[in-house]
Amino acid sequence: MNWKDFREWANNKYSKSWARDVFYYAKKYHGMLIGNFKELESFSKSKRNNVLKAVIALSKYLGTYSEFKAKMANYGVKWQNQNSFESFIRILETKDGTLDWVQAATKVSDQSYAAFIEFVMISGIRASEAINSFNTIIRLHKAGRLGDYYNTELQSLEHFRFQDKFIRGTKNVFFSFIPETFVEQVTCCDLVSYSGLMKRLRKHGLKVRLNELRDYFATFMVHNGLIREEVDLLQGRIGQSIFMRHYFSPDLESMRDKVLRAIQKMTERAGLTLLMHACAKVTARAKTTPRCLNFPACMHACDVGVQKFNL
């Protein structure tokens, strides 16, 4: 088995973080390819499913997927999903302190990471997708090509134009409605990373809770006028239903207006002063060595953004 080639295959097929997990689990539990499933019984549901996904990926790489699928059936190995009671408990235990965490995390972060945390909250996309998107905005702005990604008319980041980054089989994101003033603010930021955020938060005794923001976004949007199918579309979920795949055709302009209004309410409810907070930091940095390639425009965007969001 050439594990080096498999690692390269996984890196080309999956996101960086998931490719790392696939390689680790596949190499450690490749014995399951021949029916050695005993260890699965001791795993949590989450780990069990992740291990199976990794070994399935290995079987596809080796061209033995059909045989492995048959072995799973013969041994009675099935996916373990959350049952109705567990779903109910999850709803009861949904953390009420999500917005408190946002406020605390942004206060201990610099301009770039504070803006990134808000970006995750108002976009509702996965953490890995948000990092890619945030950094893509910055890189394309520096290259003078932000228009390749951001549709100013719809105020939408068009992720689907970068399929290698955002279209990854079952984990996809197609577009996000983001206020233009906020995108212009992001262009003033530095590149971010998950490890960089984690180090800053741990230094102040805070955990990384970005995944909660995705749940919060979905619930908040439904409570503020979007239907479930619209939220699913924004978060990259296009299910197997005939309605979703063949008949659902939302009015994007109307959908945009609802989302932007909800984002305004969301930032107000969170008590965010991020745009002003960022402006102050950008202003201070400008007195020494301004780094934004379009600094006057960004400062104007921040001023407009503060007024627009009543922060």
C-alpha positions in Angstrom: 0.0 0.0 0.0 1.5 3.3 -1.1 0.2 5.6 1.7 2.0 8.6 0.2 -0.1 8.4 -2.9 -3.2 7.9 -0.9 -2.5 11.0 1.1 -2.0 13.0 -2.1 -5.3 11.6 -3.5 -7.2 12.5 -0.3 -5.7 16.0 -0.3 -6.9 16.6 -3.9 -10.4 15.2 -3.2 -11.3 16.6 0.2 -10.8 19.7 2.3 -7.5 20.0 4.1 -8.8 19.2 7.5 -11.0 16.3 6.4 -8.3 14.9 4.2 -6.0 14.8 7.2 -8.7 12.8 9.2 -9.4 10.5 6.3 -5.7 9.6 6.0 -5.3 9.1 9.7 -8.3 6.9 10.2 -7.8 4.9 7.0 -4.2 4.1 7.8 -5.1 3.2 11.4 -8.2 1.1 10.6 -7.5 -0.3 7.1 -8.0 -3.8 8.5 -11.7 -3.2 8.2 -11.3 -3.7 4.5 -11.1 -7.4 5.2 -13.9 -7.4 7.7 -12.2 -6.6 11.0 -15.0 -4.5 12.4 -14.7 -5.4 16.1 -13.2 -2.0 17.2 -16.3 -0.1 15.8 -18.4 -1.2 18.8 -16.2 0.8 21.3 -16.4 4.1 19.3 -18.8 6.9 19.8 -21.3 7.5 17.0 -19.4 10.4 15.6 -16.0 8.5 15.5 -17.7 5.4 14.2 -19.1 7.2 11.2 -15.9 9.1 10.5 -13.8 5.9 10.6 -16.3 4.2 8.2 -16.2 7.2 5.9 -12.4 7.1 5.9 -12.2 3.4 5.1 -14.8 3.8 2.4 -12.6 6.5 0.9 -9.7 4.1 1.0 -11.7 1.4 -0.7 -12.7 3.8 -3.5 -9.0 4.7 -3.9 -8.1 1.0 -4.2 -11.1 0.2 -6.4 -12.6 -2.2 -3.9 -15.6 -0.2 -2.8 -18.3 -2.7 -4.0 -16.5 -5.5 -2.1 -16.2 -3.4 1.1 -19.8 -2.3 0.9 -20.8 -6.0 0.6 -18.7 -6.8 3.7 -20.4 -4.1 5.7 -23.8 -5.6 4.8 -22.7 -9.1 5.6 -21.4 -8.1 9.0 -24.4 -6.0 9.7 -22.4 -2.7 9.9 -24.7 0.3 9.6 -24.4 4.0 9.9 -25.5 5.4 13.3 -27.5 8.5 13.1 -29.0 10.7 15.9 -32.4 9.2 16.9 -35.4 11.4 17.7 -34.8 11.4 21.5 -31.2 12.4 21.0 -32.3 15.2 18.7 -34.8 16.4 21.3 -32.0 16.4 24.0 -29.8 18.4 21.6 -32.5 21.0 21.2 -32.9 21.3 25.0 -29.2 21.6 25.5 -28.6 24.1 22.8 -26.2 26.6 24.3 -27.8 30.0 25.2 -24.4 31.6 25.4 -23.5 31.7 21.8 -23.8 35.4 21.4 -22.0 36.0 24.7 -19.2 33.9 23.2 -19.2 36.0 20.1 -18.8 39.2 22.1 -16.1 37.8 24.3 -14.2 36.3 21.4 -14.2 39.5 19.3 -13.1 41.6 22.3 -9.9 39.5 22.6 -9.3 39.3 18.9 -7.5 41.7 16.5 -9.3 43.4 13.6 -8.9 40.5 11.3 -10.1 37.7 13.6 -12.9 39.8 15.0 -14.2 40.4 11.5 -13.8 36.7 10.7 -15.9 35.6 13.7 -18.6 38.0 12.6 -18.3 36.7 9.0 -18.9 33.1 10.2 -22.0 34.3 12.1 -23.6 36.3 9.3 -22.8 33.8 6.5 -23.8 30.6 8.3 -21.2 28.5 6.5 -18.8 25.9 7.9 -15.6 27.0 9.6 -13.4 25.6 6.9 -15.5 27.2 4.2 -15.5 30.5 6.0 -11.7 30.5 6.2 -11.4 29.8 2.5 -14.0 32.5 1.7 -12.5 35.1 4.0 -9.0 34.6 2.6 -10.2 34.4 -1.0 -11.8 37.9 -0.6 -8.5 39.3 0.6 -6.4 37.6 -2.1 -8.7 38.5 -5.0 -8.9 42.1 -3.7 -5.2 42.4 -3.8 -5.1 41.0 -7.3 -7.8 43.4 -8.4 -10.2 40.5 -9.1 -12.7 40.7 -6.3 -15.5 41.0 -8.9 -14.8 37.5 -10.0 -16.2 36.4 -6.6 -18.4 39.1 -5.2 -21.6 40.1 -7.1 -22.3 43.6 -6.0 -25.8 43.7 -7.5 -26.9 40.7 -5.4 -24.5 41.5 -2.6 -23.5 37.8 -2.9 -20.3 35.8 -2.6 -20.5 33.4 -5.5 -18.7 30.4 -4.1 -19.8 28.2 -7.0 -17.3 29.9 -9.2 -14.4 28.3 -7.3 -15.4 24.7 -7.4 -12.1 23.3 -6.2 -12.5 25.2 -2.9 -16.3 25.1 -2.2 -17.8 22.2 -4.2 -16.6 19.0 -2.5 -19.2 16.3 -3.0 -21.5 16.2 0.0 -19.9 19.3 1.7 -20.8 22.2 -0.6 -21.6 25.9 -0.4 -22.9 27.8 -3.4 -23.4 31.4 -2.5 -23.8 33.7 0.6 -25.5 37.1 0.9 -23.0 39.4 2.6 -23.4 43.3 2.9 -21.1 45.0 0.5 -19.8 47.3 3.3 -18.7 44.3 5.3 -16.9 42.7 2.3 -15.0 46.0 1.8 -14.1 45.8 5.5 -12.7 42.3 5.0 -10.4 43.5 2.2 -8.6 45.5 4.9 -7.9 42.4 7.0 -5.0 40.0 7.1 -5.3 36.3 6.2 -6.7 34.1 9.0 -6.3 30.4 10.0 -8.1 28.1 12.4 -4.9 27.5 14.4 -4.4 31.3 14.6 -7.9 31.8 16.0 -7.5 28.9 18.4 -4.3 30.2 19.8 -5.8 33.7 20.5 -8.9 32.3 22.1 -7.1 29.8 24.3 -4.8 32.5 25.5 -7.8 34.1 27.1 -9.5 30.9 28.3 -12.0 30.7 25.5 -13.0 27.7 23.3 -13.5 27.8 19.6 -17.3 27.6 19.1 -17.6 28.5 15.4 -19.8 25.5 14.6 -22.5 26.9 17.0 -22.7 29.9 14.7 -23.9 27.8 11.8 -26.7 26.4 13.9 -27.5 29.9 15.2 -27.6 31.3 11.7 -30.1 28.6 10.4 -32.5 29.1 13.4 -32.3 32.9 13.2 -33.0 33.0 9.5 -36.1 30.7 9.8 -37.4 32.9 12.6 -36.9 36.0 10.4 -38.8 35.1 7.3 -36.8 32.5 5.4 -38.3 29.1 4.6 -36.3 25.9 5.4 -35.4 25.3 1.8 -33.9 28.8 1.5 -31.7 28.2 4.5 -30.7 24.8 3.2 -29.7 26.4 -0.1 -27.6 29.1 1.7 -25.8 26.5 3.8 -25.1 24.2 0.8 -27.7 21.6 1.4 -29.7 20.4 -1.7 -31.5 17.4 -0.6 -32.9 14.4 -2.5 -36.5 15.6 -2.5 -38.1 16.1 -6.0 -39.3 19.5 -4.9 -35.8 20.8 -3.9 -34.0 19.3 -6.9 -36.6 20.1 -9.7 -39.1 22.7 -8.6 -37.6 25.0 -6.0 -36.7 28.3 -7.7 -36.5 31.2 -5.2 -36.5 34.8 -6.1 -32.9 35.6 -5.3 -33.5 39.4 -5.0 -36.3 38.9 -2.5 -34.3 36.3 -0.7 -31.3 38.7 -0.6 -33.4 41.4 1.0 -34.8 39.0 3.7 -31.3 37.8 4.5 -29.7 41.3 4.7 -32.6 42.5 7.0 -32.1 39.4 9.2 -28.3 40.0 9.3 -28.9 43.5 10.6 -31.2 42.2 13.3 -28.6 39.5 14.1 -25.8 42.0 14.6 -28.1 44.2 16.7 -29.2 41.3 18.9 -25.6 40.3 19.4 -24.8 43.8 20.5 -21.9 43.9 18.1 -19.9 47.0 17.5 -17.5 45.1 15.2 -17.6 47.6 12.4 -16.7 50.5 14.7 -14.3 48.3 16.5 -12.6 47.4 13.2 -12.6 51.0 12.0 -10.9 52.2 15.1 -8.1 49.6 14.7 -7.8 50.3 11.0 -7.5 54.0 11.7 -4.8 53.4 14.3 -2.9 51.3 11.9 -3.3 53.8 9.2 -1.4 56.4 11.2 1.6 54.2 11.0 1.7 51.8 8.1 -1.7 51.4 6.3 -1.8 48.0 4.7 -5.1 48.0 2.8 -4.6 48.4 -0.9 -7.7 50.6 -1.1 -7.6 52.2 2.3 -9.7 55.3 1.7 -12.5 53.2 0.2 -12.4 50.8 3.1 -12.5 53.6 5.7 -15.5 55.0 3.8 -17.1 51.6 3.8 -16.6 51.3 7.5 -18.2 54.7 8.1 -21.2 53.8 5.9 -21.4 50.3 7.6 -21.7 51.8 11.0 -24.6 54.0 9.9 -26.3 51.2 8.0 -26.2 48.8 10.8 -26.9 51.4 13.5 -24.0 50.2 15.5 
